[in-house]
Amino acid sequence: MSLDEAVRGAILVLGVVLPVLATAADETSLRLADGAGLERVQSYCSMCHSLDYILMNSPFQDKAAWEKTVNKMVKIMGAPLPPDDIPVVVGYLDSHYGKESSPAANP
């Protein structure tokens, strides 16, 4: 196989694979609750993982658990969250997705 054929094959594969990956990562239909801190949560959290993580964990997390989770993301996982924004993110998560406030807790 020549280099030209290899490059054409790679372009073809990327042309098929990239749209599939982009569709899989599309979170345009995922909407978090409006509130103070939403923009920060969306921007900081989605840098590393799907925002669906918030929804999946909300039935189990109270404020202390959200604090622990956010601090783990910063200290262990390296999330680029400024210290001044941590209380804003935790407050938003607790207010809208805390154990007591999550949709799962209030059917």
Biopython code that builds the backbone (N, CA, C, O; Angstrom):
import numpy as np
from Bio.PDB.StructureBuilder import StructureBuilder

atoms = [
    (1, "MET", "N", (0.854, -1.169, 0.000)),
    (1, "MET", "CA", (0.000, 0.000, 0.000)),
    (1, "MET", "C", (0.906, 1.239, 0.000)),
    (1, "MET", "O", (1.852, 1.338, 0.781)),
    (2, "SER", "N", (0.597, 2.151, -0.872)),
    (2, "SER", "CA", (1.402, 3.375, -0.953)),
    (2, "SER", "C", (0.972, 4.356, 0.131)),
    (2, "SER", "O", (-0.091, 4.216, 0.737)),
    (3, "LEU", "N", (1.807, 5.332, 0.355)),
    (3, "LEU", "CA", (1.497, 6.365, 1.342)),
    (3, "LEU", "C", (0.226, 7.110, 0.955)),
    (3, "LEU", "O", (-0.586, 7.445, 1.818)),
    (4, "ASP", "N", (0.053, 7.367, -0.317)),
    (4, "ASP", "CA", (-1.134, 8.066, -0.801)),
    (4, "ASP", "C", (-2.404, 7.272, -0.487)),
    (4, "ASP", "O", (-3.407, 7.839, -0.053)),
    (5, "GLU", "N", (-2.355, 5.960, -0.711)),
    (5, "GLU", "CA", (-3.513, 5.106, -0.408)),
    (5, "GLU", "C", (-3.787, 5.067, 1.092)),
    (5, "GLU", "O", (-4.944, 5.068, 1.515)),
    (6, "ALA", "N", (-2.734, 5.034, 1.890)),
    (6, "ALA", "CA", (-2.889, 5.014, 3.349)),
    (6, "ALA", "C", (-3.537, 6.305, 3.842)),
    (6, "ALA", "O", (-4.412, 6.274, 4.707)),
    (7, "VAL", "N", (-3.110, 7.426, 3.295)),
    (7, "VAL", "CA", (-3.686, 8.715, 3.692)),
    (7, "VAL", "C", (-5.153, 8.785, 3.288)),
    (7, "VAL", "O", (-5.992, 9.238, 4.067)),
    (8, "ARG", "N", (-5.466, 8.341, 2.081)),
    (8, "ARG", "CA", (-6.875, 8.332, 1.639)),
    (8, "ARG", "C", (-7.720, 7.426, 2.536)),
    (8, "ARG", "O", (-8.848, 7.771, 2.888)),
    (9, "GLY", "N", (-7.172, 6.275, 2.901)),
    (9, "GLY", "CA", (-7.898, 5.365, 3.798)),
    (9, "GLY", "C", (-8.131, 5.981, 5.165)),
    (9, "GLY", "O", (-9.212, 5.845, 5.738)),
    (10, "ALA", "N", (-7.110, 6.662, 5.691)),
    (10, "ALA", "CA", (-7.246, 7.319, 7.000)),
    (10, "ALA", "C", (-8.285, 8.418, 6.942)),
    (10, "ALA", "O", (-9.073, 8.572, 7.875)),
    (11, "ILE", "N", (-8.300, 9.184, 5.865)),
    (11, "ILE", "CA", (-9.288, 10.256, 5.713)),
    (11, "ILE", "C", (-10.693, 9.670, 5.632)),
    (11, "ILE", "O", (-11.631, 10.204, 6.224)),
    (12, "LEU", "N", (-10.834, 8.581, 4.905)),
    (12, "LEU", "CA", (-12.135, 7.919, 4.795)),
    (12, "LEU", "C", (-12.620, 7.442, 6.165)),
    (12, "LEU", "O", (-13.776, 7.658, 6.529)),
    (13, "VAL", "N", (-11.732, 6.793, 6.919)),
    (13, "VAL", "CA", (-12.096, 6.306, 8.253)),
    (13, "VAL", "C", (-12.484, 7.477, 9.151)),
    (13, "VAL", "O", (-13.496, 7.410, 9.849)),
    (14, "LEU", "N", (-11.702, 8.537, 9.142)),
    (14, "LEU", "CA", (-12.023, 9.707, 9.971)),
    (14, "LEU", "C", (-13.341, 10.336, 9.554)),
    (14, "LEU", "O", (-14.101, 10.816, 10.394)),
    (15, "GLY", "N", (-13.608, 10.332, 8.258)),
    (15, "GLY", "CA", (-14.867, 10.885, 7.768)),
    (15, "GLY", "C", (-16.075, 10.103, 8.255)),
    (15, "GLY", "O", (-17.168, 10.657, 8.374)),
    (16, "VAL", "N", (-15.889, 8.840, 8.534)),
    (16, "VAL", "CA", (-16.982, 8.005, 9.044)),
    (16, "VAL", "C", (-17.027, 8.033, 10.571)),
    (16, "VAL", "O", (-18.106, 8.127, 11.155)),
    (17, "VAL", "N", (-15.876, 7.955, 11.213)),
    (17, "VAL", "CA", (-15.807, 7.830, 12.670)),
    (17, "VAL", "C", (-16.106, 9.141, 13.381)),
    (17, "VAL", "O", (-16.859, 9.145, 14.355)),
    (18, "LEU", "N", (-15.551, 10.235, 12.934)),
    (18, "LEU", "CA", (-15.723, 11.512, 13.650)),
    (18, "LEU", "C", (-17.180, 11.951, 13.779)),
    (18, "LEU", "O", (-17.579, 12.373, 14.865)),
    (19, "PRO", "N", (-17.992, 11.873, 12.726)),
    (19, "PRO", "CA", (-19.402, 12.243, 12.920)),
    (19, "PRO", "C", (-20.125, 11.355, 13.930)),
    (19, "PRO", "O", (-20.989, 11.828, 14.670)),
    (20, "VAL", "N", (-19.775, 10.077, 13.962)),
    (20, "VAL", "CA", (-20.380, 9.164, 14.936)),
    (20, "VAL", "C", (-19.991, 9.578, 16.350)),
    (20, "VAL", "O", (-20.840, 9.627, 17.240)),
    (21, "LEU", "N", (-18.707, 9.876, 16.559)),
    (21, "LEU", "CA", (-18.254, 10.302, 17.882)),
    (21, "LEU", "C", (-18.883, 11.628, 18.280)),
    (21, "LEU", "O", (-19.250, 11.809, 19.441)),
    (22, "ALA", "N", (-19.013, 12.542, 17.358)),
    (22, "ALA", "CA", (-19.612, 13.837, 17.657)),
    (22, "ALA", "C", (-21.076, 13.665, 18.053)),
    (22, "ALA", "O", (-21.564, 14.349, 18.953)),
    (23, "THR", "N", (-21.766, 12.763, 17.391)),
    (23, "THR", "CA", (-23.162, 12.508, 17.738)),
    (23, "THR", "C", (-23.266, 11.880, 19.118)),
    (23, "THR", "O", (-24.159, 12.234, 19.887)),
    (24, "ALA", "N", (-22.380, 10.964, 19.444)),
    (24, "ALA", "CA", (-22.402, 10.302, 20.745)),
    (24, "ALA", "C", (-22.130, 11.291, 21.866)),
    (24, "ALA", "O", (-22.670, 11.139, 22.962)),
    (25, "ALA", "N", (-21.309, 12.294, 21.618)),
    (25, "ALA", "CA", (-20.954, 13.264, 22.648)),
    (25, "ALA", "C", (-21.909, 14.446, 22.693)),
    (25, "ALA", "O", (-21.747, 15.334, 23.530)),
    (26, "ASP", "N", (-22.891, 14.475, 21.819)),
    (26, "ASP", "CA", (-23.815, 15.601, 21.740)),
    (26, "ASP", "C", (-24.704, 15.650, 22.973)),
    (26, "ASP", "O", (-25.462, 14.718, 23.240)),
    (27, "GLU", "N", (-24.606, 16.738, 23.718)),
    (27, "GLU", "CA", (-25.425, 16.915, 24.907)),
    (27, "GLU", "C", (-26.405, 18.065, 24.757)),
    (27, "GLU", "O", (-26.864, 18.628, 25.751)),
    (28, "THR", "N", (-26.728, 18.419, 23.509)),
    (28, "THR", "CA", (-27.612, 19.564, 23.307)),
    (28, "THR", "C", (-29.001, 19.317, 23.880)),
    (28, "THR", "O", (-29.702, 20.269, 24.223)),
    (29, "SER", "N", (-29.410, 18.060, 23.987)),
    (29, "SER", "CA", (-30.731, 17.778, 24.541)),
    (29, "SER", "C", (-30.709, 17.693, 26.072)),
    (29, "SER", "O", (-31.763, 17.670, 26.708)),
    (30, "LEU", "N", (-29.523, 17.648, 26.655)),
    (30, "LEU", "CA", (-29.386, 17.572, 28.107)),
    (30, "LEU", "C", (-29.426, 18.982, 28.680)),
    (30, "LEU", "O", (-28.551, 19.799, 28.392)),
    (31, "ARG", "N", (-30.441, 19.268, 29.490)),
    (31, "ARG", "CA", (-30.574, 20.596, 30.073)),
    (31, "ARG", "C", (-30.563, 20.482, 31.585)),
    (31, "ARG", "O", (-31.373, 19.771, 32.178)),
    (32, "LEU", "N", (-29.640, 21.188, 32.190)),
    (32, "LEU", "CA", (-29.600, 21.271, 33.643)),
    (32, "LEU", "C", (-30.547, 22.376, 34.087)),
    (32, "LEU", "O", (-30.899, 23.256, 33.302)),
    (33, "ALA", "N", (-30.953, 22.326, 35.334)),
    (33, "ALA", "CA", (-31.885, 23.317, 35.883)),
    (33, "ALA", "C", (-31.261, 24.709, 35.860)),
    (33, "ALA", "O", (-30.070, 24.870, 36.123)),
    (34, "ASP", "N", (-32.069, 25.698, 35.545)),
    (34, "ASP", "CA", (-31.605, 27.081, 35.592)),
    (34, "ASP", "C", (-31.343, 27.483, 37.036)),
    (34, "ASP", "O", (-32.028, 27.034, 37.955)),
    (35, "GLY", "N", (-30.348, 28.332, 37.220)),
    (35, "GLY", "CA", (-30.051, 28.826, 38.556)),
    (35, "GLY", "C", (-28.657, 29.409, 38.629)),
    (35, "GLY", "O", (-27.847, 29.246, 37.716)),
    (36, "ALA", "N", (-28.391, 30.089, 39.728)),
    (36, "ALA", "CA", (-27.080, 30.689, 39.937)),
    (36, "ALA", "C", (-26.009, 29.608, 39.940)),
    (36, "ALA", "O", (-26.103, 28.636, 40.689)),
    (37, "GLY", "N", (-25.007, 29.777, 39.112)),
    (37, "GLY", "CA", (-23.924, 28.817, 39.031)),
    (37, "GLY", "C", (-24.027, 27.863, 37.854)),
    (37, "GLY", "O", (-23.088, 27.112, 37.587)),
    (38, "LEU", "N", (-25.149, 27.878, 37.143)),
    (38, "LEU", "CA", (-25.345, 26.943, 36.031)),
    (38, "LEU", "C", (-24.237, 27.057, 34.991)),
    (38, "LEU", "O", (-23.694, 26.045, 34.547)),
    (39, "GLU", "N", (-23.899, 28.283, 34.601)),
    (39, "GLU", "CA", (-22.885, 28.459, 33.559)),
    (39, "GLU", "C", (-21.540, 27.884, 33.994)),
    (39, "GLU", "O", (-20.830, 27.274, 33.194)),
    (40, "ARG", "N", (-21.199, 28.079, 35.246)),
    (40, "ARG", "CA", (-19.921, 27.548, 35.740)),
    (40, "ARG", "C", (-19.945, 26.025, 35.764)),
    (40, "ARG", "O", (-18.973, 25.378, 35.374)),
    (41, "VAL", "N", (-21.050, 25.456, 36.219)),
    (41, "VAL", "CA", (-21.170, 23.995, 36.242)),
    (41, "VAL", "C", (-21.049, 23.443, 34.828)),
    (41, "VAL", "O", (-20.313, 22.485, 34.590)),
    (42, "GLN", "N", (-21.770, 24.049, 33.896)),
    (42, "GLN", "CA", (-21.707, 23.572, 32.515)),
    (42, "GLN", "C", (-20.296, 23.666, 31.954)),
    (42, "GLN", "O", (-19.813, 22.721, 31.330)),
    (43, "SER", "N", (-19.639, 24.784, 32.166)),
    (43, "SER", "CA", (-18.322, 24.956, 31.558)),
    (43, "SER", "C", (-17.249, 24.127, 32.249)),
    (43, "SER", "O", (-16.447, 23.481, 31.574)),
    (44, "TYR", "N", (-17.213, 24.131, 33.575)),
    (44, "TYR", "CA", (-16.159, 23.395, 34.274)),
    (44, "TYR", "C", (-16.368, 21.889, 34.219)),
    (44, "TYR", "O", (-15.430, 21.146, 33.930)),
    (45, "CYS", "N", (-17.566, 21.434, 34.486)),
    (45, "CYS", "CA", (-17.799, 19.994, 34.576)),
    (45, "CYS", "C", (-17.693, 19.305, 33.219)),
    (45, "CYS", "O", (-17.172, 18.195, 33.115)),
    (46, "SER", "N", (-18.190, 19.971, 32.185)),
    (46, "SER", "CA", (-18.180, 19.339, 30.867)),
    (46, "SER", "C", (-16.797, 19.311, 30.225)),
    (46, "SER", "O", (-16.623, 18.700, 29.170)),
    (47, "MET", "N", (-15.807, 19.964, 30.845)),
    (47, "MET", "CA", (-14.442, 19.870, 30.323)),
    (47, "MET", "C", (-13.925, 18.437, 30.408)),
    (47, "MET", "O", (-13.122, 18.004, 29.581)),
    (48, "CYS", "N", (-14.395, 17.707, 31.419)),
    (48, "CYS", "CA", (-13.842, 16.377, 31.681)),
    (48, "CYS", "C", (-14.836, 15.229, 31.513)),
    (48, "CYS", "O", (-14.430, 14.104, 31.223)),
    (49, "HIS", "N", (-16.108, 15.491, 31.689)),
    (49, "HIS", "CA", (-17.081, 14.400, 31.606)),
    (49, "HIS", "C", (-18.435, 14.930, 31.167)),
    (49, "HIS", "O", (-18.664, 16.138, 31.104)),
    (50, "SER", "N", (-19.310, 14.009, 30.869)),
    (50, "SER", "CA", (-20.662, 14.347, 30.468)),
    (50, "SER", "C", (-21.415, 14.990, 31.632)),
    (50, "SER", "O", (-21.202, 14.638, 32.792)),
    (51, "LEU", "N", (-22.281, 15.917, 31.314)),
    (51, "LEU", "CA", (-23.115, 16.516, 32.356)),
    (51, "LEU", "C", (-24.130, 15.506, 32.889)),
    (51, "LEU", "O", (-24.737, 15.722, 33.938)),
    (52, "ASP", "N", (-24.306, 14.426, 32.176)),
    (52, "ASP", "CA", (-25.182, 13.357, 32.632)),
    (52, "ASP", "C", (-24.695, 12.766, 33.957)),
    (52, "ASP", "O", (-25.481, 12.203, 34.719)),
    (53, "TYR", "N", (-23.401, 12.897, 34.220)),
    (53, "TYR", "CA", (-22.825, 12.447, 35.496)),
    (53, "TYR", "C", (-23.561, 13.091, 36.669)),
    (53, "TYR", "O", (-23.800, 12.446, 37.690)),
    (54, "ILE", "N", (-23.913, 14.349, 36.518)),
    (54, "ILE", "CA", (-24.630, 15.082, 37.578)),
    (54, "ILE", "C", (-25.986, 14.442, 37.814)),
    (54, "ILE", "O", (-26.373, 14.186, 38.955)),
    (55, "LEU", "N", (-26.699, 14.188, 36.740)),
    (55, "LEU", "CA", (-28.038, 13.598, 36.859)),
    (55, "LEU", "C", (-27.985, 12.191, 37.431)),
    (55, "LEU", "O", (-28.843, 11.809, 38.227)),
    (56, "MET", "N", (-26.982, 11.418, 37.029)),
    (56, "MET", "CA", (-26.863, 10.038, 37.516)),
    (56, "MET", "C", (-26.562, 9.978, 39.007)),
    (56, "MET", "O", (-27.007, 9.060, 39.696)),
    (57, "ASN", "N", (-25.808, 10.951, 39.509)),
    (57, "ASN", "CA", (-25.393, 10.928, 40.910)),
    (57, "ASN", "C", (-26.295, 11.716, 41.844)),
    (57, "ASN", "O", (-26.170, 11.590, 43.062)),
    (58, "SER", "N", (-27.192, 12.520, 41.312)),
    (58, "SER", "CA", (-27.995, 13.395, 42.171)),
    (58, "SER", "C", (-28.840, 12.677, 43.220)),
    (58, "SER", "O", (-29.021, 13.231, 44.304)),
    (59, "PRO", "N", (-29.361, 11.495, 42.968)),
    (59, "PRO", "CA", (-30.155, 10.857, 44.021)),
    (59, "PRO", "C", (-29.332, 10.443, 45.245)),
    (59, "PRO", "O", (-29.894, 10.155, 46.302)),
    (60, "PHE", "N", (-28.019, 10.415, 45.105)),
    (60, "PHE", "CA", (-27.162, 9.904, 46.169)),
    (60, "PHE", "C", (-26.336, 10.968, 46.874)),
    (60, "PHE", "O", (-25.729, 10.682, 47.907)),
    (61, "GLN", "N", (-26.295, 12.190, 46.345)),
    (61, "GLN", "CA", (-25.381, 13.207, 46.834)),
    (61, "GLN", "C", (-26.098, 14.273, 47.663)),
    (61, "GLN", "O", (-27.025, 14.924, 47.183)),
    (62, "ASP", "N", (-25.663, 14.441, 48.899)),
    (62, "ASP", "CA", (-26.099, 15.600, 49.665)),
    (62, "ASP", "C", (-24.999, 16.654, 49.527)),
    (62, "ASP", "O", (-24.045, 16.447, 48.778)),
    (63, "LYS", "N", (-25.116, 17.777, 50.236)),
    (63, "LYS", "CA", (-24.134, 18.849, 50.070)),
    (63, "LYS", "C", (-22.719, 18.380, 50.397)),
    (63, "LYS", "O", (-21.782, 18.696, 49.664)),
    (64, "ALA", "N", (-22.555, 17.641, 51.471)),
    (64, "ALA", "CA", (-21.223, 17.158, 51.851)),
    (64, "ALA", "C", (-20.642, 16.251, 50.764)),
    (64, "ALA", "O", (-19.447, 16.314, 50.473)),
    (65, "ALA", "N", (-21.479, 15.417, 50.173)),
    (65, "ALA", "CA", (-21.010, 14.524, 49.115)),
    (65, "ALA", "C", (-20.637, 15.305, 47.859)),
    (65, "ALA", "O", (-19.647, 14.981, 47.202)),
    (66, "TRP", "N", (-21.425, 16.338, 47.515)),
    (66, "TRP", "CA", (-21.069, 17.169, 46.358)),
    (66, "TRP", "C", (-19.747, 17.896, 46.625)),
    (66, "TRP", "O", (-18.909, 18.004, 45.730)),
    (67, "GLU", "N", (-19.558, 18.394, 47.851)),
    (67, "GLU", "CA", (-18.289, 19.055, 48.189)),
    (67, "GLU", "C", (-17.121, 18.084, 48.008)),
    (67, "GLU", "O", (-16.092, 18.435, 47.431)),
    (68, "LYS", "N", (-17.294, 16.881, 48.499)),
    (68, "LYS", "CA", (-16.249, 15.863, 48.382)),
    (68, "LYS", "C", (-15.985, 15.535, 46.912)),
    (68, "LYS", "O", (-14.831, 15.406, 46.503)),
    (69, "THR", "N", (-17.035, 15.401, 46.128)),
    (69, "THR", "CA", (-16.901, 15.081, 44.709)),
    (69, "THR", "C", (-16.180, 16.195, 43.960)),
    (69, "THR", "O", (-15.256, 15.929, 43.191)),
    (70, "VAL", "N", (-16.597, 17.440, 44.177)),
    (70, "VAL", "CA", (-15.970, 18.564, 43.478)),
    (70, "VAL", "C", (-14.507, 18.692, 43.894)),
    (70, "VAL", "O", (-13.643, 18.903, 43.043)),
    (71, "ASN", "N", (-14.220, 18.568, 45.181)),
    (71, "ASN", "CA", (-12.831, 18.643, 45.637)),
    (71, "ASN", "C", (-11.980, 17.511, 45.054)),
    (71, "ASN", "O", (-10.814, 17.721, 44.719)),
    (72, "LYS", "N", (-12.552, 16.327, 44.933)),
    (72, "LYS", "CA", (-11.836, 15.212, 44.302)),
    (72, "LYS", "C", (-11.536, 15.533, 42.844)),
    (72, "LYS", "O", (-10.443, 15.254, 42.353)),
    (73, "MET", "N", (-12.505, 16.119, 42.157)),
    (73, "MET", "CA", (-12.296, 16.468, 40.755)),
    (73, "MET", "C", (-11.156, 17.470, 40.607)),
    (73, "MET", "O", (-10.380, 17.398, 39.653)),
    (74, "VAL", "N", (-11.058, 18.396, 41.541)),
    (74, "VAL", "CA", (-10.012, 19.420, 41.481)),
    (74, "VAL", "C", (-8.671, 18.858, 41.923)),
    (74, "VAL", "O", (-7.681, 18.967, 41.200)),
    (75, "LYS", "N", (-8.633, 18.258, 43.104)),
    (75, "LYS", "CA", (-7.353, 17.851, 43.704)),
    (75, "LYS", "C", (-6.766, 16.580, 43.101)),
    (75, "LYS", "O", (-5.551, 16.475, 42.938)),
    (76, "ILE", "N", (-7.614, 15.622, 42.773)),
    (76, "ILE", "CA", (-7.115, 14.337, 42.281)),
    (76, "ILE", "C", (-7.174, 14.247, 40.755)),
    (76, "ILE", "O", (-6.235, 13.773, 40.115)),
    (77, "MET", "N", (-8.279, 14.704, 40.185)),
    (77, "MET", "CA", (-8.457, 14.577, 38.744)),
    (77, "MET", "C", (-7.888, 15.763, 37.965)),
    (77, "MET", "O", (-7.746, 15.692, 36.744)),
    (78, "GLY", "N", (-7.565, 16.849, 38.664)),
    (78, "GLY", "CA", (-6.946, 18.001, 38.005)),
    (78, "GLY", "C", (-7.893, 18.946, 37.307)),
    (78, "GLY", "O", (-7.481, 19.683, 36.411)),
    (79, "ALA", "N", (-9.162, 18.941, 37.699)),
    (79, "ALA", "CA", (-10.122, 19.867, 37.077)),
    (79, "ALA", "C", (-9.675, 21.312, 37.311)),
    (79, "ALA", "O", (-9.310, 21.671, 38.430)),
    (80, "PRO", "N", (-9.700, 22.137, 36.270)),
    (80, "PRO", "CA", (-9.217, 23.519, 36.386)),
    (80, "PRO", "C", (-10.278, 24.460, 36.972)),
    (80, "PRO", "O", (-10.672, 25.438, 36.336)),
    (81, "LEU", "N", (-10.724, 24.157, 38.164)),
    (81, "LEU", "CA", (-11.766, 24.941, 38.824)),
    (81, "LEU", "C", (-11.115, 25.862, 39.851)),
    (81, "LEU", "O", (-10.516, 25.385, 40.814)),
    (82, "PRO", "N", (-11.225, 27.179, 39.658)),
    (82, "PRO", "CA", (-10.624, 28.108, 40.624)),
    (82, "PRO", "C", (-11.261, 27.943, 42.006)),
    (82, "PRO", "O", (-12.461, 27.691, 42.105)),
    (83, "PRO", "N", (-10.472, 28.081, 43.065)),
    (83, "PRO", "CA", (-10.985, 27.906, 44.433)),
    (83, "PRO", "C", (-12.219, 28.761, 44.737)),
    (83, "PRO", "O", (-13.110, 28.317, 45.461)),
    (84, "ASP", "N", (-12.282, 29.968, 44.199)),
    (84, "ASP", "CA", (-13.436, 30.843, 44.456)),
    (84, "ASP", "C", (-14.724, 30.325, 43.825)),
    (84, "ASP", "O", (-15.818, 30.689, 44.257)),
    (85, "ASP", "N", (-14.599, 29.472, 42.799)),
    (85, "ASP", "CA", (-15.786, 28.949, 42.128)),
    (85, "ASP", "C", (-16.298, 27.649, 42.743)),
    (85, "ASP", "O", (-17.418, 27.229, 42.454)),
    (86, "ILE", "N", (-15.499, 27.015, 43.578)),
    (86, "ILE", "CA", (-15.922, 25.745, 44.181)),
    (86, "ILE", "C", (-17.220, 25.897, 44.970)),
    (86, "ILE", "O", (-18.126, 25.088, 44.772)),
    (87, "PRO", "N", (-17.362, 26.900, 45.865)),
    (87, "PRO", "CA", (-18.628, 27.034, 46.592)),
    (87, "PRO", "C", (-19.823, 27.322, 45.674)),
    (87, "PRO", "O", (-20.944, 26.908, 45.970)),
    (88, "VAL", "N", (-19.590, 28.019, 44.576)),
    (88, "VAL", "CA", (-20.673, 28.310, 43.625)),
    (88, "VAL", "C", (-21.141, 27.020, 42.961)),
    (88, "VAL", "O", (-22.342, 26.774, 42.849)),
    (89, "VAL", "N", (-20.193, 26.201, 42.523)),
    (89, "VAL", "CA", (-20.520, 24.934, 41.867)),
    (89, "VAL", "C", (-21.207, 23.992, 42.852)),
    (89, "VAL", "O", (-22.226, 23.385, 42.524)),
    (90, "VAL", "N", (-20.655, 23.869, 44.051)),
    (90, "VAL", "CA", (-21.253, 22.993, 45.064)),
    (90, "VAL", "C", (-22.653, 23.492, 45.430)),
    (90, "VAL", "O", (-23.580, 22.693, 45.566)),
    (91, "GLY", "N", (-22.806, 24.791, 45.588)),
    (91, "GLY", "CA", (-24.121, 25.353, 45.919)),
    (91, "GLY", "C", (-25.151, 25.057, 44.849)),
    (91, "GLY", "O", (-26.287, 24.695, 45.156)),
    (92, "TYR", "N", (-24.759, 25.209, 43.597)),
    (92, "TYR", "CA", (-25.678, 24.897, 42.498)),
    (92, "TYR", "C", (-26.050, 23.418, 42.518)),
    (92, "TYR", "O", (-27.227, 23.065, 42.445)),
    (93, "LEU", "N", (-25.035, 22.556, 42.617)),
    (93, "LEU", "CA", (-25.289, 21.114, 42.603)),
    (93, "LEU", "C", (-26.183, 20.691, 43.759)),
    (93, "LEU", "O", (-27.092, 19.881, 43.580)),
    (94, "ASP", "N", (-25.927, 21.238, 44.945)),
    (94, "ASP", "CA", (-26.745, 20.889, 46.108)),
    (94, "ASP", "C", (-28.168, 21.416, 45.961)),
    (94, "ASP", "O", (-29.129, 20.710, 46.267)),
    (95, "SER", "N", (-28.303, 22.649, 45.496)),
    (95, "SER", "CA", (-29.634, 23.267, 45.373)),
    (95, "SER", "C", (-30.517, 22.572, 44.350)),
    (95, "SER", "O", (-31.723, 22.435, 44.552)),
    (96, "HIS", "N", (-29.912, 22.131, 43.247)),
    (96, "HIS", "CA", (-30.708, 21.574, 42.149)),
    (96, "HIS", "C", (-30.592, 20.066, 41.999)),
    (96, "HIS", "O", (-31.477, 19.428, 41.429)),
    (97, "TYR", "N", (-29.501, 19.491, 42.509)),
    (97, "TYR", "CA", (-29.264, 18.062, 42.313)),
    (97, "TYR", "C", (-28.799, 17.370, 43.581)),
    (97, "TYR", "O", (-28.220, 16.285, 43.526)),
    (98, "GLY", "N", (-29.050, 17.992, 44.718)),
    (98, "GLY", "CA", (-28.744, 17.360, 45.989)),
    (98, "GLY", "C", (-29.761, 16.278, 46.293)),
    (98, "GLY", "O", (-30.839, 16.238, 45.699)),
    (99, "LYS", "N", (-29.413, 15.409, 47.215)),
    (99, "LYS", "CA", (-30.270, 14.280, 47.576)),
    (99, "LYS", "C", (-31.703, 14.726, 47.874)),
    (99, "LYS", "O", (-32.658, 14.069, 47.461)),
    (100, "GLU", "N", (-31.850, 15.833, 48.585)),
    (100, "GLU", "CA", (-33.184, 16.301, 48.979)),
    (100, "GLU", "C", (-33.891, 17.069, 47.866)),
    (100, "GLU", "O", (-35.118, 17.176, 47.875)),
    (101, "SER", "N", (-33.136, 17.603, 46.909)),
    (101, "SER", "CA", (-33.760, 18.435, 45.890)),
    (101, "SER", "C", (-33.848, 17.780, 44.517)),
    (101, "SER", "O", (-34.438, 18.350, 43.599)),
    (102, "SER", "N", (-33.272, 16.596, 44.363)),
    (102, "SER", "CA", (-33.255, 15.959, 43.057)),
    (102, "SER", "C", (-34.647, 15.505, 42.658)),
    (102, "SER", "O", (-35.472, 15.191, 43.516)),
    (103, "PRO", "N", (-34.913, 15.470, 41.345)),
    (103, "PRO", "CA", (-36.217, 14.989, 40.877)),
    (103, "PRO", "C", (-36.524, 13.582, 41.370)),
    (103, "PRO", "O", (-37.687, 13.253, 41.604)),
    (104, "ALA", "N", (-35.508, 12.750, 41.532)),
    (104, "ALA", "CA", (-35.721, 11.381, 42.007)),
    (104, "ALA", "C", (-36.206, 11.370, 43.453)),
    (104, "ALA", "O", (-36.931, 10.464, 43.863)),
    (105, "ALA", "N", (-35.801, 12.388, 44.231)),
    (105, "ALA", "CA", (-36.195, 12.447, 45.636)),
    (105, "ALA", "C", (-37.597, 13.036, 45.801)),
    (105, "ALA", "O", (-38.234, 12.872, 46.842)),
    (106, "ASN", "N", (-38.058, 13.714, 44.776)),
    (106, "ASN", "CA", (-39.382, 14.372, 44.824)),
    (106, "ASN", "C", (-40.241, 13.953, 43.635)),
    (106, "ASN", "O", (-40.457, 14.745, 42.718)),
    (107, "PRO", "N", (-40.728, 12.723, 43.642)),
    (107, "PRO", "CA", (-41.513, 12.236, 42.485)),
    (107, "PRO", "C", (-42.805, 12.992, 42.298)),
    (107, "PRO", "O", (-43.564, 12.698, 41.375)),
]
sb = StructureBuilder()
sb.init_structure("model")
sb.init_model(0)
sb.init_chain("A")
sb.init_seg("    ")
for serial, (resi, resn, name, xyz) in enumerate(atoms, 1):
    if name == "N":
        sb.init_residue(resn, " ", resi, " ")
    sb.init_atom(name, np.array(xyz, "f"), 0.0, 1.0, " ", f" {name:<3s}", serial, name[0])
structure = sb.get_structure()
